[in-house]
């Protein structure tokens, strides 16, 4: 399975597994973007990320933690 920017929930789940020590409510978008791009299954154009996509991933990650 390859992840695209639109796979916000799956990205959030994988980020939660890869970075259990991180607090998604306090992550900056630069780190968040880099962590997403570094996910093994991520296969999308790194230049296509925007603030709305990163916000959606962050919100999905926060909800995943709750």
N, C-alpha and C positions, 0 to 999 in steps of 0.2 A: 504494500500500500504506500502510495506517495502522498505527502501532505501538501496542500496548496494553502495560500493565505486565507481562503474562504472556509477552511476546515477549522473554525475557531474552537469548537468544543474538543476535538481530537488533539489539537495543538495544546490546549490548556491541560488536558489529561497527561500528555507526554511531558509538558513542562513541570507539572506537579511531581511526576515520577523522577524526572532528571534533577530537579532542584527542590527537594523537600524542605531544605532549610530556609528557602526564600519566602518572603512575605509579599504576596502579589499585590497587596494594597500599597506597598511602598517601593515598587520597582519603577525605575525610570525607563522611558521608552527606548533609549539607546541600548541598554542591557537587554530588555525584553526582545527587541528586534534581533540582536546578536544571538541570543539563546534560541530563538525560533529557527534562525538560519542554520544554527549548529545542530539542530535535531537530525538524527541519522535518516529519518524518513522524509525530511523536508525536501521538496523538489519543485520549487517555484522561483520566479524571477525575484531576487532580493530587492530590486528597485521598485517593485510593485507594492511595497508596504506603505501604508499611510497612517496618519493618526487615528482615523476611524477604525481601521483594521486592528491596530494595536490596542485601542480601547476595548474593542469587542473581545479580543483574546484575554486581556486583563480581567474584564468582567466575568468571562466564562471561567477563568482560573479561580477568581474569588468565589464564585458560586460552587465550583467543584470542591473547594476547601470546606464549605459550610455544610 
